[in-house]
Amino acid sequence: MSRITIPEIDRFLVAINGRAAAAAEIRLGTFDFLKEAVVKRLLIVSCALVGAFALAAVPRVQPETPLTAQGMQNPNVPKIPFESVPNYFKYSADMNLGEILGVAVNSKGHVAVLNHPGSASAGPIYGNASTQLFEFDDTGKFVREVGRGVYGFAYVHGLRYDKYDNLWAVDKAAHTVVKFYPAGYVTLNLGRRPEGPDDPGPEYFRGNGSGGRGGEAPRPPSPHIDGQFRGSTDVAWDSDDNIYVSDGYVNSRVAKFDKHGNWVKSWGTRGTGGAHGNENPSQFDTPHNIGVDRQNNVYVADRGNRRIQVFDRDGTFQRFILLNAPYDKKRHPVLGNMSQNPPDETQPWTICITNTPTQYLYTSDQEPGRIYKMTLDGKIVGMLGESGHDLGQFSWIHGLACPSENTLYVADMNNWRVQKLILHPENAKATAAANR
């Protein structure tokens, strides 16, 4: 139906005025009403058009996109077949190992082992200084002990070789990082060991933002101090030999030094990662291990927040990586009670990045006690192992060394041993992850 325009109505009214009202049988007021209605309609349409143009001129504000990590993994992540070499390391019977916290391999294939033997006949049980660094050759034969009696040792937590075969030890109790020249001499120390005697309470319970002992209320952590650590855990280097320290149990940050040991910067604070580990970048809850790839991306195992955080070497956040392959949540852990509400994501304890043509990230969790092979963008391409006490099982993997893509050394902490693993990915088959 065609619409009546205002000029047409006016012409019609003029014609009607020249005729008799009786003949037209239409009152003039009817057309006044019609004209008014049309005008109102046109005004409404005009206002709508003006409003539409006005809205189009206003820039739209896009909603903030939440941070995400890789999605839930394929439930059929391949299980990588492997063998654990029995009795690989050769040492005398009076050298029984204690808790093994770290393992590293240098360019000659020599293996450094971080042993915590404790003192069976002297000293307190709690807070007992406990560190030995053992070196084995490429056949597993014991060579020597490194760093005996070094002042910076109390409870070494992490152990790494750099590309020059210098051995670095990171001590969480002495708050130090110590560098050994290949001959065994100390050539650099970072941080400072607290003067004794000392009380572990303020450092480890009341000053890290966590709850105190015996129900004591938590206290805020002390301000960070440049060049000093509190609870340091691990060390890594970029292509320019800058030094990165995960610092750690108390400070909850990453500390950066240049290759000479001069302070550069730090980033990170204590905080939570959210319900699924993909919130609040640069907040840490026990940054436990650290590594750097050939593109100088820095990977931090943010253990308490169940995620790996990736940064550039200036500390700019890049992405999250999650260990979220399905697992049997009803399986009892080796140490600890059953969780009433086990999370989908598990805690990454370790970082090891291969120096192969295609680099891979190896990491591990406490429970279900698996080792994961991942691409650097976080895709799980395979996994192996489980928690337990038998050969090929693990009880708290505290350190990994990956001298090649298919050879791993595992610091099997609570089984008091190091395991050498040979992987056979050519025999891998896709298996439901939870059906271990």
C-alpha positions in Angstrom: 0.0 0.0 0.0 1.3 3.5 -1.0 1.8 6.1 1.7 0.0 9.6 1.6 2.4 12.5 1.6 1.9 15.9 3.1 1.6 17.8 -0.2 -1.1 15.4 -1.5 -3.1 16.0 1.7 -2.9 19.8 1.2 -4.1 19.6 -2.5 -6.9 17.3 -1.4 -8.0 19.8 1.3 -8.1 22.7 -1.2 -10.3 20.7 -3.5 -12.7 19.8 -0.7 -13.1 23.4 0.4 -14.6 24.3 -3.0 -17.3 21.7 -2.7 -20.4 21.4 -0.6 -19.8 19.7 2.8 -22.9 17.6 2.3 -21.7 16.3 -1.1 -18.3 15.4 0.3 -19.8 13.8 3.5 -16.4 14.3 5.1 -15.7 16.8 7.8 -12.6 18.9 7.5 -11.5 17.9 11.0 -11.0 14.3 9.7 -8.3 15.5 7.4 -6.7 17.7 10.1 -6.4 14.5 12.2 -4.9 12.6 9.3 -2.4 15.3 8.6 -1.4 15.4 12.2 -0.9 11.6 12.4 1.3 11.6 9.2 3.4 14.4 10.6 3.9 12.5 13.9 4.9 9.4 12.1 7.4 11.2 10.0 8.9 12.8 13.1 9.3 9.4 14.8 11.0 8.0 11.7 13.3 11.0 11.5 14.3 10.7 15.1 15.0 7.0 14.7 17.3 7.7 11.7 19.1 10.5 13.6 19.6 8.2 16.6 21.0 5.4 14.4 23.5 7.7 12.7 24.5 9.0 16.2 25.1 5.5 17.5 27.1 4.6 14.4 29.4 7.5 15.0 30.2 6.4 18.6 33.1 3.9 18.7 32.2 0.5 20.1 33.9 -0.7 23.2 34.9 -4.4 22.8 34.5 -6.5 26.0 37.8 -7.4 27.6 38.9 -10.9 26.5 39.8 -13.2 29.4 43.2 -14.7 29.5 43.2 -18.3 28.3 45.6 -21.2 28.1 45.4 -24.2 25.9 42.1 -26.0 26.1 41.3 -29.3 27.7 43.7 -31.9 26.2 42.7 -34.8 24.1 41.7 -37.6 26.5 43.7 -39.9 24.3 47.2 -38.4 24.9 49.7 -41.0 23.8 51.5 -42.9 26.6 55.2 -43.0 25.7 56.7 -46.5 26.3 60.0 -46.2 28.3 62.5 -48.2 30.2 64.3 -47.3 33.5 67.9 -48.4 33.4 68.5 -50.5 36.6 71.5 -49.8 38.7 72.9 -47.2 36.3 74.9 -45.3 38.9 77.9 -47.0 40.5 79.0 -46.0 44.0 80.1 -47.6 47.2 77.6 -49.0 49.7 78.5 -46.4 52.3 77.2 -43.7 49.9 73.5 -44.5 50.2 71.5 -41.6 48.8 69.0 -39.6 50.7 66.3 -37.4 49.1 67.4 -36.4 45.6 66.3 -32.9 44.7 68.2 -32.2 41.5 70.0 -33.7 38.5 71.9 -32.1 35.6 73.9 -33.3 32.6 76.9 -31.4 31.1 78.3 -31.4 27.5 80.5 -34.4 28.3 77.6 -36.5 29.5 78.6 -36.2 33.1 75.7 -36.3 35.6 75.5 -34.1 38.7 73.3 -35.3 41.4 71.9 -33.2 44.3 71.7 -35.4 47.3 70.3 -34.6 50.8 71.7 -37.2 53.2 70.9 -35.4 56.4 73.0 -36.3 59.5 72.2 -39.6 61.0 74.2 -39.1 64.2 74.3 -35.3 64.8 72.3 -32.1 64.6 68.5 -31.5 64.8 66.0 -33.3 62.7 64.3 -30.1 61.7 66.4 -27.6 60.0 69.4 -29.9 59.6 71.9 -28.6 57.0 71.9 -31.2 54.2 73.6 -30.9 50.8 75.9 -33.0 48.7 76.8 -32.5 45.0 78.0 -35.7 43.4 79.4 -36.0 39.9 79.2 -39.2 37.8 80.8 -39.9 34.4 78.9 -40.8 31.2 78.8 -44.4 32.2 77.3 -43.8 35.6 80.6 -44.2 37.6 81.2 -42.0 40.6 83.8 -39.3 40.0 83.9 -36.8 42.9 82.0 -34.6 45.3 81.8 -30.9 44.4 81.4 -28.0 46.8 82.0 -29.8 50.1 81.8 -27.3 53.0 80.9 -24.3 50.8 79.5 -21.5 53.0 76.6 -20.9 50.7 75.2 -24.4 51.2 72.5 -25.2 53.7 69.6 -26.8 51.8 70.4 -26.7 48.0 67.1 -26.9 46.1 68.1 -26.8 42.4 71.0 -27.8 40.3 71.9 -26.9 36.7 74.8 -26.9 34.2 75.2 -23.9 31.9 76.5 -24.2 28.3 80.0 -23.7 29.5 79.8 -26.7 31.9 79.8 -24.5 35.0 77.7 -26.1 37.7 75.2 -23.8 39.5 73.5 -24.7 42.9 70.5 -22.8 44.2 69.9 -22.9 47.9 66.5 -22.1 49.4 67.7 -22.0 53.0 70.9 -20.0 52.6 69.1 -17.8 50.0 72.1 -18.1 47.6 73.0 -19.1 44.1 76.6 -20.5 43.7 78.5 -21.0 40.5 81.3 -23.6 40.3 83.9 -23.6 37.5 84.3 -27.0 36.0 87.4 -27.6 38.1 85.2 -27.2 41.2 86.1 -23.7 42.4 83.5 -21.2 43.4 83.6 -18.3 40.9 80.3 -16.4 41.7 77.8 -16.2 44.5 74.5 -14.3 44.3 72.4 -13.4 47.3 73.6 -13.6 50.9 73.3 -16.3 53.5 71.6 -15.1 56.7 73.9 -14.8 59.7 73.3 -17.5 62.3 71.8 -18.4 64.6 68.5 -17.9 62.9 64.8 -18.6 63.5 63.0 -20.1 60.5 59.7 -18.8 61.6 59.8 -15.2 60.2 61.3 -16.4 57.0 59.2 -19.4 56.1 55.9 -19.1 58.0 55.1 -15.6 59.1 56.6 -13.6 56.3 55.5 -15.1 53.0 51.8 -14.1 53.0 50.7 -17.6 54.0 49.3 -18.9 57.3 51.6 -19.2 60.3 52.3 -22.1 62.5 49.7 -23.3 65.1 46.9 -21.3 63.5 48.9 -18.0 63.7 47.5 -15.3 61.5 49.5 -14.7 58.3 51.7 -11.7 57.9 52.3 -9.8 54.7 55.6 -10.7 53.0 58.5 -8.3 53.4 59.3 -6.0 50.5 61.6 -7.4 47.9 65.2 -6.4 48.1 67.3 -6.1 44.9 70.0 -8.7 44.7 68.7 -10.8 47.7 66.7 -14.0 47.7 64.2 -15.5 50.1 63.6 -19.2 49.3 65.3 -19.3 45.9 64.6 -22.5 43.9 66.2 -22.7 40.4 68.3 -20.9 37.8 68.4 -20.5 34.0 70.2 -18.4 31.3 69.2 -16.7 28.0 71.3 -16.6 24.8 73.3 -13.6 26.2 74.1 -15.4 29.4 71.7 -13.2 31.5 70.8 -15.1 34.7 67.2 -15.8 35.8 66.4 -17.1 39.3 63.0 -18.4 40.5 62.8 -16.8 43.9 60.8 -18.8 45.2 59.2 -20.0 48.4 58.9 -16.5 50.0 59.6 -13.7 47.5 57.5 -15.3 44.7 59.1 -13.5 41.8 61.7 -14.0 39.0 65.0 -12.2 39.5 67.2 -11.2 36.6 71.0 -10.5 36.6 73.4 -9.9 33.8 76.1 -12.4 33.0 78.5 -10.7 35.5 76.0 -11.1 38.3 74.8 -7.4 38.4 71.2 -6.8 39.3 68.9 -6.0 36.3 65.3 -6.3 37.5 62.6 -8.6 38.9 58.9 -9.3 38.2 56.1 -11.0 40.0 54.3 -11.0 43.3 52.6 -13.6 45.5 49.0 -14.3 44.4 46.5 -16.8 43.1 45.9 -18.2 39.7 42.1 -18.6 39.9 40.0 -21.7 39.8 41.7 -23.1 36.7 45.1 -21.5 36.7 44.4 -19.1 33.9 44.0 -15.8 35.8 46.3 -13.2 37.3 49.5 -13.4 35.2 52.8 -12.6 37.0 51.4 -13.7 40.3 53.1 -16.7 41.7 52.6 -19.3 44.5 55.9 -21.1 44.8 57.8 -20.5 41.4 59.6 -23.9 41.7 61.5 -24.3 38.4 62.6 -22.2 35.5 63.9 -22.6 32.0 64.6 -20.5 28.9 64.2 -21.6 25.2 66.3 -20.5 22.2 63.9 -17.6 21.5 64.6 -16.3 25.0 61.2 -17.1 26.4 61.2 -17.7 30.1 59.2 -20.6 31.5 58.3 -20.7 35.2 56.7 -23.7 36.9 54.2 -21.8 39.1 53.6 -24.9 41.2 51.0 -23.7 43.8 48.9 -22.1 41.1 48.9 -25.3 38.9 50.4 -23.7 35.8 53.5 -22.8 33.8 53.8 -19.1 33.0 55.7 -18.0 30.0 57.3 -14.5 29.7 59.7 -12.7 27.4 63.1 -11.9 28.9 61.9 -8.5 30.0 59.2 -10.1 32.1 56.2 -9.4 29.7 53.7 -12.1 30.1 53.1 -14.3 27.0 50.9 -17.3 27.9 49.8 -20.0 30.4 50.6 -23.7 30.0 48.4 -26.1 31.9 48.8 -29.8 32.7 45.2 -30.7 32.1 45.2 -34.2 30.6 42.5 -36.3 32.3 43.6 -38.6 35.1 42.2 -41.0 37.6 41.0 -38.8 40.4 40.1 -41.7 42.6 43.6 -43.1 42.7 45.2 -42.7 46.1 48.4 -40.5 46.2 51.6 -42.1 47.4 52.0 -39.4 50.0 49.0 -37.5 51.4 45.3 -37.9 51.8 42.7 -38.3 49.0 41.5 -34.9 47.8 37.8 -34.3 48.2 37.7 -32.1 45.1 40.7 -32.9 42.9 41.3 -30.2 40.3 41.4 -30.7 36.5 44.9 -29.2 36.4 47.8 -30.7 38.2 50.9 -29.0 39.7 54.0 -28.6 37.5 57.1 -29.1 39.6 59.8 -29.2 37.0 61.0 -27.5 33.8 63.4 -29.0 31.3 63.7 -27.8 27.7 65.6 -29.9 25.2 68.5 -28.5 23.1 67.4 -30.5 20.1 66.6 -29.0 16.6 62.9 -28.9 17.6 62.8 -28.0 21.2 60.4 -29.8 23.6 59.4 -29.0 27.1 59.4 -31.7 29.7 57.7 -31.2 33.0 56.1 -33.4 35.7 53.6 -33.3 38.5 53.4 -34.8 42.0 50.2 -36.7 41.4 49.3 -38.6 39.3 53.2 -38.6 39.1 53.5 -38.3 35.3 56.1 -36.8 33.1 54.8 -34.8 30.1 56.4 -34.1 26.8 55.0 -30.9 25.3 55.5 -28.5 22.4 56.7 -25.0 23.5 53.2 -23.7 22.9 51.8 -26.1 25.5 50.4 -29.0 23.6 50.9 -32.4 25.4 52.3 -34.8 22.8 52.9 -37.7 25.1 53.3 -38.7 28.8 54.8 -41.4 30.8 55.0 -42.9 34.3 52.9 -42.7 37.5 53.5 -42.3 41.2 54.7 -45.3 43.2 57.8 -47.0 44.5 58.7 -49.6 41.8 61.3 -49.0 39.1 59.7 -46.7 36.5 57.4 -45.2 39.1 58.1 -41.9 40.9 57.5 -40.3 44.3 57.7 -36.5 43.9 59.8 -35.8 40.8 61.8 -32.8 42.0 64.2 -32.3 39.0 64.6 -33.4 35.4 67.5 -33.4 33.0 66.8 -33.9 29.3 70.1 -34.2 27.4 68.3 -35.6 24.4 64.7 -35.9 23.2 64.4 -39.5 24.3 66.8 -39.7 27.3 65.7 -38.3 30.7 67.3 -38.3 34.2 64.8 -38.1 37.0 65.4 -36.8 40.5 63.0 -39.2 42.2 63.0 -37.4 45.5 61.1 -39.5 48.0 62.3 -42.8 46.5 65.9 -41.7 47.3 67.2 -42.3 43.8 68.0 -41.0 40.3 66.4 -42.9 37.4 67.7 -42.9 33.9 64.9 -43.3 31.4 65.1 -44.3 27.7 62.0 -43.4 25.8 60.6 -45.3 22.9 58.0 -42.9 21.3 58.0 -45.0 18.1 56.0 -47.6 20.0 53.5 -45.1 21.5 49.8 -45.7 21.2 46.9 -43.4 21.9 45.4 -44.6 25.2 42.7 -43.1 27.3 44.7 -40.9 29.7 42.7 -41.7 32.8 43.2 -45.5 32.2 46.9 -45.3 33.0 
